[in-house]
Amino acid sequence: MAEAVFAFIYCANLLIESMNTWLKFLAEHGAQLSVPASKEAVSEVLSFGADTPVDTARDNFVAPLSHLGLISATGEDAAHFLHNQLTNDVEHLENDEARLAGYCSPKGRLLASMLIWKTADGVMLQLPRDIQAGVQKRLHMFILRAKAKLTDITQDQVILGVSGPAAATALMPWFPTLPVAIYGKVETSAGTLIRHPNAFEVPRYQWITTEAHAIDAWPMLTKILQPSGAVAWRLAEIDGGVPHITTVTQEKFVPQMINFELIGGVNFKKGCYPGQEIVARSQYLGKLKRRMMHASVTAQSAEAGTEIFSVNDPEQPCGMVVNAERSNAQEINCLVEIKLAATESEVRLGSANGPALSFQPLPYLLTDPV
């Protein structure tokens, strides 16, 4: 009994310690927060009371995205340094756009996927918080004599995911002109707004701002948009065919295995970066045999890193779950990396006897390298 009480108190203290002004504000407005696994972890908004799951194809919602972190790269060599480390062109990044980029090991395997954009001071990198510290530390090792500095500014900013047919109307008070192109970006005194790929033709945006602006805007936003947990945004990313590398999938995939070049995450003309030769070889030497697919599965759980199996070859996995989120009480939506040959058979989760995957169309075409 005493151990249970101690554990409860310990978890409660971790939750309180991880709550900044923004999270405390959300908790006061009905947010249910996760308990961080450690003092270094952060609470995530799970839901708002007894809210129903969001239908990313129809519903208007706003979700606090505390699971995402921000690294600010500053200094006169910041863009050049990152250009030589990431899979995309950083030096020619325009002020009105954001880009996807990957960070690879020397073997061409993704250590991180991220969204990057220019700021007045340098370049911003956005990536999942569970890998942020490790990626930042690794990047820092290679700065050497470059005039560049990497700073974790996650606590200084709030990230909101805004989605739905009414998203543009909800954002107009702060952004009279919205970005039209996918990954287009606009800046106002209220912060940064980035257009994200649609999910089922529904427009989506990310708003990066200060705590003060977020707290001031929240009551107005939630008059139009349903407040929701981060799961709604992650589900929309899955439905939009956008993968995210997390702790359990680091160094598992060459970029093409998760369609990263198809969604603008790789520039094949920019020159060298760690793993560049292997990524280029995968692109130009023959037909790709592995790709990422969108699927749903009726199961109690499905997590990133879970292996999948073809019933025609039950002894070895044919792929792996990249990302997964529950879409309703019965189904989980997934992005899965898979041998293309295996898609011609029945594919199951966890083992050849597990729940069957039902493949769904991606919002973009799977094309072979030219």
N, C-alpha and C positions, 0 to 999 in steps of 0.2 A: 504494500500500500504506500509506504513512504517513498519507494523508488518511483512509483507512478506519479505521485504528487511532485517530486523533484523534477521529473521529466516534463511535467506540465508547466511548472514554473520556468524551467530552462527554456522551453519553446516559446513561452509567452514573452520572456525577456529578449530572446532573439528577435521576435516579431517587433517589439517596441524599438529595439536598437536599430533595426533596419528601416524604420519608417521616417522619412524626411517630411517636411511640411506638406508636400504634395500628397504623399500617401496618407498622412493623417487627415488631410482635407477629404480625400476620397472615402476613407473609412467613416468619417462623419456623415457622408452622403450615401451610405449604404453599401460600400464596396466590401466584399469578402476577400481577405488577403491570405495568401499562402504563407506558411511558416518557413523561413529560410533554413537551408540545411546546415549553414555555418554562419559565423560572424562575417565572413567575406561575401556571402550570398545576399540576395535582395528579395524582398517580398514582391509577389506578383498579384495583380488583381485577377481573382478567379471568376467572380461574377458580381452582380449587384442584386443582393437579396435572392428571391426565388425566380429570377428572370429565366425565361425559356431560351433554349438554344437559338442562336441567330441563324436565319436562312440567308446565306451570303448571296444568293441569287436574287433576293427581293428586298430584304430588310435594310433600313437605314440604321447605322450604328456608329458609335464612337468608342474606342477602346484605348485605355492607357497602356503603353507598351514598355513597361519597366523591365521586360526581359531583354531589351536591346541596350547595348552600350555604345558610347561615343569616344573615339580617340581623335584629338586635334593634333594634326601635324603642322608645325609652324617652323619658320626659318627660311632663308633665301634658297636653300637647297631642298626644301621639303618635297615639292612636286617632282623634282628630278630623282630624288632618292626613292620615292614610292613608285615612280615610273619604272625603275630598274628592279623592283621587287614584286610587283603585281602583274596579273595577266592582262590588264587593260591599259589603255593610253591615259596617263595622268597629266602629262605635260601639255596636251592639247585639249584638256577638259575645259569646256566653256562655262561661263558664269551662270548661264540659264539652263544648265542640265546637270543631272546626276548620272552615274554609271554604276553598273555592277562590276565587281572585280573579284578575282580569286588570289589567294596566297598559297603557293605550292611548295612542297618539299622538293629537294633535288631530284627525286624520282617522279616528279610530275603529279603527285597526289595532293589533293586539296587539303590544306591545313585550316583554311577559312574561306568563307564566302562573305562578301561585304558590299555595302552601298557606299559610294564615294561622291563627294561634291566639293567644289571650291568655296572658300569663305574669304572674308576680307583679309584674314591673317594667314591663310594657308589652305590645307585640305582636311576635310572631315571624313572619318571612316566610321561607318556604323556596322556593327556585327553583334551576334548573340553574346550576352554577358558571360555565359558559361565558358566561352573560349577567349574572351577579350584579354584577360590578364596575360595568358600564355602567349598569345599572338603579339601583344604589345612588347613583351619581354624579348621575344625572338627577333622582332623587327629592330628593336633597339640595339641588339648585338651587332647589327650590320651597318649602323649609322657611321661608325668609325670617325673619319674627319669631316664628314658632311655637316654643313650648317643646318641642322634639322633637330627638332625636339618633338617628342611624342608625349602627350598629356591626356590622361583620363579625365574627361569633363562630364561624365555621365551624371554626376550629382548636380551639375549646374544647369541641366536642361531637362525638359519634359518632352516626351515623344507621344503623340496621339495618332492613332489610326482612324481615319474617317472614311466611311464607305456607304454607298447606297444611292438611289436615284435623287435623293434630296441633299446629297453631300455638298454639291456646289452652292445651293441656297444657304445651307448652314454656315459655310465658310465665307460668304460674301462680305460680312461686316469687317473682316480682317484682311481679306484678299479680294479686292474688287475685280482684279484680273487673275484668272486661274490658269495654271499651266495646262496646255492642251496636249502636247506630245507626251508619250509615255516616258517617264523619267525626266520630264521637263521640270524646271524649278523656278520659283519666284521668291523674292525677298521683300518684306515690308518691315515696318517697325514692330510688327507682331511676331516676326520670326521667319522661318523657312518653310515653304510648302512644296512638296514633291509629288508629282503625279505617279501613281503606280499602275502596273498592268491590271486591266479589268479582270474581275472574276464573274463569269457568266454575263459578260457585257455590262456589268455594273461598275461605274467609275469608283476609283479609290485614291486616297491621298494620305500622305504622312505630313503632320504638322510638328515641326521641332521648334520649341519656344521656351520661355522661362517659366518658373513656377508661378510667378505673379500673373503673367498673361494667361496661363492655363487655368488658374483658380478663378480669375475674372471671367474667362470665356465659358467655363463649364456649365453654369446655369443656362446660358443662352443656347449652347450646343445641344444640351439634353432636352430642350423644349422641342427640338426637331428630330434628334437622333436618339436611338435607344442606347443607354450606357451598357457596356458589355465588358467582359473579361478579355484578356489578350488572346484567348483561344479562338475567338471569332476572327481576329486578324490573321492568325496563323492558318486557320482553316481557309480563309480567302486566298492566302499565298499558295496553299496547296492547290486550290481550285484554279488559280491563275498559272499553275505550272512553274512556280518559282521555288527552287530548293534552297535550303539553308543547312550549312555544315554545323554540326554540334559536336560536343565532346566525343560521343561514341562513334561518330562517322569521320573523324579526322583521319587523313591519310588512307581513306578507303577508295576514293574515286579520282580518276583523271577527269578533268572538266567535262569532256564530251560524254562521259558515262552518265552524267546528270543533266545533259542538254545545255550546259552552261554557255557554250558558244552560240547556241541558237537564240538565247535570250539576251545577247549582247554583253556577256561577261568576259569574252576573250577577244583580243586584237592580235591577229596573226602577222601584222606588219610592223609592230612597235619595237621589235628588237628583243634582246635577252632579258630573262628573269629566271629565278630558280625553277628548274624543271621544264624550261621552255622547249628544249630539244625533244623531250618525250611527248609533250603536248602537241608540238608541230608534227611529229612522226605519226601520232594517232590520227591527226587530221588528214594527212596527205598520203599515207601508205595503206591503201585498200579500204574496203567497206567496214564501217563500224559494226561490231557484233553485239555491243551492249548499249542500252539507252535507258532513259528514265521514262516511266509510264505513270499515268494517273489511274488509281484503282480505289474501289471501296470493298470493305469486308465486314461481315457480321461477326463480331467477336467481342469478348469481354475486354480485351486490351490489345493494343498494337503500338509498338514504340520504335523510334529510330534505332537502327542497328539490328532489328529482328530479321533473321534470315527467312527467305522464301524458297519454296521447293516445287519443282515440276513433278507431277505424278508419273511422268514418263522416265524420270531419272531421280528416284526418291532418296538415293544415298548421299547426294551432295547438293548444296544450295545452288540455285540458279540466279540468285540476286539478294537484295537487301532493302529493307525499308529505309528511306531517306528521311522522310518526315511523316507524321501521322497525327490526326486530331479527330476527336469524336464529332460527328455531324448531327447525330440524333441518338435516341436511347438504344437503337439497335446497331447502327452502322458507324464505321470509322472510315474517313477518307485518308488516302495515303498517296505519297509519291514513292515509287519503288524503282530501284535500279535493277535491271534484269537483262539476261541474255535474250536477244530478240527471238532466237529459235524457240525458246521456252514459251513464248506467248501463244504458240500454236497448240499448246496443250493446256490442261487445267493446272493452275498454279495455286499453291496453298501457303498459308501463313504459319511459320514456326516449324512445320514438318510436313511430310507428304500426306499426313493424316489430319492436318489442321484445317481451319476454316478456309473456304475457297475465296480467292480474289475475283472480283468482277471488274474488268478493265473498262475505263471510261475515256472518252476522247480528250486530248489535250487542247488548249486554246491556240496552239501553233502546230505547224507541220514538222514531222521528223524527217529531216533531209540528210542525205549523205554528203560528205565533203566533196567539193568539186575538184 
